[in-house]
Amino acid sequence: MEINEIERGKNIITDISNFNKNAGITSVVDLSTKRSGQRQPELPEDVMAALKQLSKDPLNEVAALNYQRISQDNMLAKTAASNTSKALKDVTMSIISTFR
């Protein structure tokens, strides 16, 4: 890989990161909320072209699928943690009320 390609890749990542920040996206959870809640600004044309080029590479497609799977796993983990926290709170309150 030439240095120019590496620099271009870094610039693309920076552009995507800036796009996400401008759209108010700071996490995977924000991203899914923003997707369902409102229309986001469009990516610059050069970034879109680079993403289309990257998607033609099977390894990048696999990486994208892995990212999507990990994102979904993170959402499930967050939901499970929230449910566990609520269950622990309920049990704690039950124990406290038992000893009152």
C-alpha positions as CSV (number, residue, x, y, z in Angstrom):
1,M,0.0,0.0,0.0
2,E,1.4,3.4,-1.0
3,I,1.6,6.2,1.5
4,N,-0.9,8.2,-0.5
5,E,-3.5,5.4,-0.1
6,I,-2.8,5.3,3.6
7,E,-3.3,9.0,3.9
8,R,-6.4,8.9,1.8
9,G,-7.8,6.2,4.0
10,K,-7.1,8.3,7.1
11,N,-8.8,11.2,5.5
12,I,-11.9,9.1,4.7
13,I,-12.0,7.9,8.3
14,T,-11.7,11.4,9.6
15,D,-14.5,12.6,7.2
16,I,-16.8,9.7,8.4
17,S,-16.0,10.5,12.0
18,N,-16.7,14.2,11.5
19,F,-20.0,13.3,9.7
20,N,-21.0,11.2,12.7
21,K,-20.2,14.0,15.1
22,N,-22.1,16.6,13.1
23,A,-25.1,14.2,13.1
24,G,-24.8,13.9,16.8
25,I,-23.7,10.3,16.7
26,T,-21.3,9.3,19.5
27,S,-22.0,5.6,19.8
28,V,-23.6,2.7,18.1
29,V,-26.8,3.3,20.2
30,D,-26.9,6.9,18.9
31,L,-26.4,5.7,15.4
32,S,-29.4,3.4,15.5
33,T,-31.5,6.1,17.2
34,K,-30.6,8.7,14.6
35,R,-31.3,6.3,11.8
36,S,-34.9,5.7,13.0
37,G,-35.6,9.2,14.3
38,Q,-34.5,11.6,11.6
39,R,-32.9,12.1,8.3
40,Q,-29.1,12.6,8.5
41,P,-27.0,14.9,6.3
42,E,-25.5,13.1,3.4
43,L,-21.8,12.1,3.2
44,P,-19.6,14.1,0.9
45,E,-19.4,12.6,-2.6
46,D,-15.7,11.6,-2.3
47,V,-16.4,9.7,0.9
48,M,-19.4,8.0,-0.7
49,A,-17.2,7.0,-3.7
50,A,-14.5,5.6,-1.4
51,L,-17.1,3.6,0.6
52,K,-18.5,2.2,-2.6
53,Q,-15.0,1.2,-3.7
54,L,-14.3,-0.4,-0.3
55,S,-17.6,-2.4,-0.4
56,K,-16.4,-4.1,-3.6
57,D,-13.6,-5.8,-1.7
58,P,-15.0,-9.1,-0.1
59,L,-12.8,-8.6,3.0
60,N,-14.3,-5.1,3.6
61,E,-17.8,-6.6,3.2
62,V,-16.9,-9.2,5.8
63,A,-15.6,-6.5,8.1
64,A,-18.8,-4.5,7.6
65,L,-20.9,-7.6,8.5
66,N,-18.7,-8.2,11.5
67,Y,-19.1,-4.6,12.6
68,Q,-22.9,-4.9,12.2
69,R,-23.0,-8.1,14.2
70,I,-20.8,-6.6,16.9
71,S,-23.1,-3.5,17.0
72,Q,-26.1,-5.7,17.4
73,D,-24.4,-7.7,20.1
74,N,-23.5,-4.4,21.9
75,M,-27.2,-3.3,21.7
76,L,-28.3,-6.7,23.2
77,A,-25.7,-6.5,25.9
78,K,-26.9,-3.0,26.8
79,T,-30.5,-4.2,27.0
80,A,-29.5,-7.2,29.1
81,A,-27.5,-5.0,31.5
82,S,-30.4,-2.7,31.9
83,N,-32.8,-5.6,32.5
84,T,-30.3,-7.1,35.0
85,S,-30.0,-3.8,36.8
86,K,-33.8,-3.5,37.1
87,A,-34.1,-7.1,38.3
88,L,-31.4,-6.5,41.0
89,K,-33.1,-3.3,42.1
90,D,-36.4,-5.2,42.4
91,V,-34.8,-8.0,44.4
92,T,-33.0,-5.4,46.7
93,M,-36.3,-3.6,47.3
94,S,-38.0,-6.8,48.1
95,I,-35.3,-7.8,50.6
96,I,-35.5,-4.3,52.2
97,S,-39.3,-4.5,52.5
98,T,-39.0,-7.9,54.1
99,F,-36.9,-6.6,56.9
100,R,-39.0,-3.5,57.6
